[in-house]
């Protein structure tokens, strides 16, 4: 893989200082979005929310309400698309003596790229003055899928995959495997980054696992309204016994995950 033109172009791109700075910007703005999502989650838990969605669209919508925030949206667009391109480049740079492992790693990198591009496209919609609801999009897609042969199975598979990703996030937080992505300084700063990273990964994992569960429930009950993405997952947590306490913990954890991503923008390995 390392000798073909795509890999050579990817290697040249990786060596670009400007590209590296933009990729780090992507981590920083993604961290900002998670901080805003966590804050919205806290307002939902405390009953003081203004109706914003507790997900990326809610966070982006808040930024779009004032001129400074709208300008920041363009920074977010640039950062997320740059980070998505960085993941594509990383995918082409994967090399492994075991072809199956190599393709698995490439699929992971390309999957991250798709996720960053998707959020970047949503940010672009808001930057251009439009609006979007991820909950409505999830429900619409689920309704379409349920109306097609095999749609129930497809939604169950999607739900299980998302829940599995959530479990993986929790695993990385508990085991602190995420530290291999960082070149941390010693002392209190490095320790603080590891702590907020662990808390953040666990909280993000819980939220993603809930999203996956809701997709499975939507398929089993044949009710696309239950497939509501991150916003629905956090609000579902609030409806559980001691849900307010759980949602506050998850909201704080998402803010911690945002802080970790800011640290990764500074000390992450590229």
N, C-alpha and C positions, 0 to 999 in steps of 0.2 A: 504493500500500500504506500510505502514511503517514497517509491520511485516514480509514481505517476504524476501527471501535470497538476491534478487537483491537490495532491498532498504537498507538492512543491509550492503551489500558490498559497496553501494554508500556512506553510512554514514561514513564507515571506510575510504574510499578514500578521502572524504571531510576533514577529520581530519588530513590528511597527510601534514606536512609543506612543503615538497618538491613539492608535487602536487600543492599546493597553489602558490608557487613561480613560477612554470612553467606556471600555468594559467595566472598569472599576466604578465609573459613574453609574453604570447600570445597577450594580449591587447597592450603591448608596440610595438611588431613587426607589429601588424595590424595598429597601429598608424603610424609607419614608412612608411608602404605601402601607406596609405592615403596621407601622406605628399608628397611622390614622385608622386602620381597620380595628386595631386593638382599642383605641379610644372610643370608636363608635360602639364596639362591643360592650365597653364599660357603661356607656350611656344607656344602652339597651338594658343591661343588668340593673342599673339604678333607676330605670323608669323615666329617664330624662332625655331620651333620644328624640330627635326631631323628624323621625321617619326615614333617615338615611339607611341604605342597605349596608349591612356590616360585611362588606367585601370590597374588591377593587373598584367596582363601579361607584359604590358609596363614597370611597375615599377620593376618587377622581372627581366625582360630582361636587364634593365639598371644595376642592381646589378651584373648580370652575366658577365658583360664586363670586370671585373678586379678580380684578385685573392682575394682581401679583401672582395669584394662584394660577391663572390662565397662562401667564408667562412661564411659570414653573412646569406646567403641563408639557410644554415643548421640550424642556430639559428632560423630563421623564420619557417622552417619546424617543428622543435621541439616545438616552442611556439604555433603555430597554431594547431597542432595535440593535444597538451596538453589542449589548450582552448576548442577544440572540445570535448575531453573526459570530460572536466569539465562540459560542457553543458549537456552531456549525464547523468552524475552523478546528476546534478541539476534536470533533468527531472524525474529521478527515486525517487528523494527526495520530489517531489511535493505532498502535501497533502491538501485536501479541503473537506469540508463537502458536497459541491455540486460536484458530479462526473463530470458533464459537464464542469464546470469551471476548474476542475483539469486536465481533458484530454486536454482542450484547452491550458492550461499552459504547459503541457508536450509536446504537439505538437510544441509550440513555442520554447521550449528549444531544442528539437530534431532537429527542422528546423535550428536553429542557429548552432548546431553541424555539420549538413550536409554542411552548407556554409563554416564553418571554415575548415572542412576536405577537401572540394573541392579546396579552395585556397592553403591549405597545400600541396595537391597532385600536384598542378601546380608548387608550389615552389620547390617541390622535383624533378619534371621534369627538371627545370632549374638547380638545384644543381647538377644533374647527367650529365649535359652537353647538355640536349635537349632544345627544344623550343616549344612554343605553342602560338596560337592566340585565345583569347576568342571571338573576332569578327567572325573569321572563324568558330569556333565551334558553335556559335549562329546561323550563317547563314546556316550551314550544318544541324543542328538540325531542324531549321525552314523549310528548303527545304524538309527534310524527312517527317516532320509532315504534310506539305501542300499536300504532295503526297498521304496521307492516308485518308480514310473516317473519317470525323469528325476532321481532322487536323486543319482546320480554326478555329473551335470553341475552340479547345484545346489551340491554340496560343493566341486567344483573351482572354481566361480565364487567361493564364499565364501573359499576358500583364496587365490585370486589377488587378491581384494580386500584381504584382511588382509595378504598379502605386499606388495601395492602401498602400503598404508598404512605398512608398515614401511620401505619404500624412501623414502617421502615424509619420514618422521621422520629418516632418515639424511641426506637432502638438506637438510632444515631445519637439522640439526646442523652439517653441513659448511659450508653457506653462511651460517649464523647468521641465517637469516631470522626466527627466533623473537624476535630483539631488537625487532622492530617491535611486539610485544605488550607491551613494557616501557617504563617511564619511569625509567631507571636513573640513579643518582647518578654523578658523575664520580669518577675516581680508582681506587684499588685495589679498592674494593667492587664498583663497576660492572664492572671487568675480571674479577674473580673470578666474578661471576654469569654473565658471558658464557662463561667457560671451562667452568664446571660445566654450564651449559646445553648447550653444544656436545657435551661428553662424554656427558651424559645422553641427549640426543636420539639420538645415534648408537647408544648401547647399547640404548635402548628400541626403536629401529628394527630392530636386528639380532634382538632377541628376537621382535618381532612378525613379521618376515619368516620366522623359523623356525616360528612358529605356522602361518602360511599354508602353508608348504611341507609341514608335517605333515598338514594337512587335504587337500592335493592328493594326498599319498602314500596317505592313508587311502582316498580315492576310487579311485585307480588300482589299488590292491591289494585293494580291497573289504574293508578291515580297519578298522572303526571304532575299534579300540583304539589306533590310531596318532594319532587326533585328540584330543590330550590338553591342548590349551591351553598357557598360558604355562609351567606346571609341566613338561609333557612337552617343551616346546621347550628349556628350560634344561637338563634332564637329557639331552636328545639332544645338546646342545652338548658336554656332559661326555664323551660316548661317542666324539667325534671325535678324530683325531690331535691332540695338544696341546690336547685338549678342556678339561683342567683349567685350563690357562693362559687359554684363551678364556673359560671360564665365570667365572673370577676377574675378568677384565677386564669382562665384562658385569655381574657382580654389583656391582663398584665403580661402573660406569657407571649402574646403576639407582639406587644410593645418590646419585650425583651428580644424577640426574634428580629424585629426591625433594627434594634441596637446592634445585634450580632452582625447583621448584614452590613451595617455601616462600618463595623470593625473589619469585616471581610473586605470591604472596599479599600481599606487601608493596608491590611496585613495578609490578605488572601494570596495564595499562590496562583500565578497565571502561567 
